[in-house]
Structure formats: structure tokens, C-alpha cells
Amino acid sequence: MKSIVKIVGISVMAILMVSFSANAQSVVKVKPAHKTVFVKQKGPRGKKVVVYHPRWAPKKAFYRRWVYFPAYNLYWDNVRELYVYRKGNVWVTSVTVPAFVINVDLSTAKHEELPEEKDSQDVPEK
């Protein structure tokens, strides 16, 4: 009787180990938002600098919240990760690429980062 209990116990343990290892292989790690914070060493204290890597140009580094594309009258918000553009008399925000720039490579398009003075004050507080 004790041997049967041991065999059943070992079998249950083996099944649990196999099921946990199968689940562990299916776990997907999700990367955080494309934002990096690093410290620049200037003086005795370092200065925190936020670097953004937008999804349309993951290898480029941007240091400001807003990126403006003058040829398309299109803005990219690095904080909220969305596009802002005018459609008629209305400002539209979209997380997907607007239809009028769907075939444009924004990583090579002319753009400029807007300085902080031209930035709005609606950054969420941390």
C-alpha cells in the first residue's frame, strides 16, 4: 500500500513538473514602453535624461516630447505614443499610423523636435 502511495505521489510530482515546465516555455516577456532613462555625469551629481525610441524609428534617439513632421503637418507624442494631426477643423489623436502617411518612412522623413517652451503642460505627473 505504501509503495502504491509513493508511486502515485511521484507520478503526480512528475506531471506537475512537466506541466510547469511547459507553461514556463510559453511565457512571453513584454518590453516596457520605448523610453530609456540614463544619467549624464556633469558635475558632482548626474542629470537624469529621458531618451525616447518611437516605434516608427526604434534605433533613433529623441530627447523631447514632441516630434513634428512639417511636410505632413503631423506630430508624434513620445510620452503618450500617439500621432496628432488636423483633419478639417478638428485635431485628431491616433495610436495607429494615419492613412495619409501609411506609406511614408517617418524615420527618414524631415522632422524636428519641439523645444520645451513650445510643449504643453499636460504631462502626467509621476
C-alpha positions in Angstrom: 0.0 0.0 0.0 2.8 2.4 0.9 4.5 1.7 -2.4 1.4 2.5 -4.3 1.1 5.8 -2.5 4.8 6.6 -3.3 4.3 5.7 -7.0 1.1 7.9 -7.2 2.9 10.7 -5.3 5.9 10.5 -7.6 3.6 10.4 -10.7 1.7 13.5 -9.5 5.0 15.3 -8.9 6.3 14.3 -12.4 3.1 15.5 -14.0 3.2 18.8 -12.1 6.8 19.4 -13.1 6.1 18.7 -16.7 3.1 21.0 -16.8 5.0 23.8 -15.1 7.9 23.5 -17.5 5.5 23.6 -20.4 3.9 26.7 -19.1 7.3 28.3 -18.4 8.2 28.0 -22.1 5.0 29.7 -23.2 5.6 32.8 -21.1 6.2 35.9 -23.2 8.1 38.8 -21.8 6.6 42.2 -22.7 9.1 45.1 -23.1 8.2 48.3 -21.4 7.5 51.5 -23.4 10.2 52.7 -25.7 11.6 55.0 -23.1 15.1 54.9 -21.6 16.3 57.0 -18.6 20.0 57.4 -18.2 22.2 59.7 -16.1 24.6 62.2 -17.7 27.6 62.9 -15.5 28.1 66.6 -15.3 29.4 68.0 -12.1 29.1 66.2 -8.8 25.6 65.0 -9.5 24.3 63.3 -12.6 21.4 64.7 -14.5 18.5 62.4 -15.5 17.8 62.5 -19.2 14.9 60.7 -20.8 15.5 59.2 -24.2 12.6 58.1 -26.4 12.8 55.5 -29.1 9.5 55.7 -31.0 8.1 52.6 -32.7 8.5 54.2 -36.2 12.2 54.7 -35.5 13.4 52.3 -32.8 17.1 53.0 -33.4 16.8 56.8 -33.2 17.0 58.7 -30.0 14.8 61.6 -29.3 15.1 63.8 -26.2 11.9 65.9 -26.4 8.3 65.0 -26.0 7.0 66.2 -29.4 8.4 65.4 -32.9 6.9 67.5 -35.7 6.9 66.4 -39.4 6.3 69.7 -41.3 5.8 68.1 -44.7 2.7 66.2 -43.3 1.6 68.6 -40.6 1.9 65.7 -38.2 3.0 65.5 -34.6 4.3 62.5 -32.7 3.8 62.5 -28.9 6.7 60.4 -27.3 5.0 60.4 -23.9 1.7 59.0 -24.9 3.0 57.3 -28.0 0.4 58.6 -30.4 0.0 60.7 -33.6 -1.7 64.2 -33.6 -2.9 65.8 -36.8 -5.6 68.1 -38.2 -8.5 66.6 -40.0 -10.6 69.5 -41.3 -11.1 71.8 -38.3 -10.5 69.1 -35.7 -7.3 67.9 -34.1 -7.2 64.1 -34.1 -5.2 61.7 -32.0 -4.5 58.2 -33.1 -2.3 55.3 -31.9 -2.2 53.9 -35.4 -0.5 55.5 -38.3 -2.7 58.0 -40.1 -3.8 56.9 -43.6 -2.0 59.8 -45.4 1.4 58.7 -44.1 0.9 54.9 -44.2 3.4 54.5 -47.0 5.9 57.1 -45.6 9.1 56.1 -43.8 8.9 58.5 -40.9 12.4 57.5 -39.7 13.9 59.2 -42.8 11.3 62.0 -43.2 12.3 65.5 -42.3 11.4 66.2 -38.7 12.2 68.5 -35.8 11.9 68.1 -32.0 9.9 70.9 -30.5 11.7 72.7 -27.6 10.2 72.5 -24.1 8.9 76.1 -24.3 6.5 75.0 -27.0 5.4 71.9 -25.1 2.1 71.8 -23.4 1.8 71.3 -19.6 -0.3 68.1 -19.8 2.4 65.7 -19.0 1.1 63.1 -16.5 2.7 63.6 -13.0 4.7 60.7 -11.6 
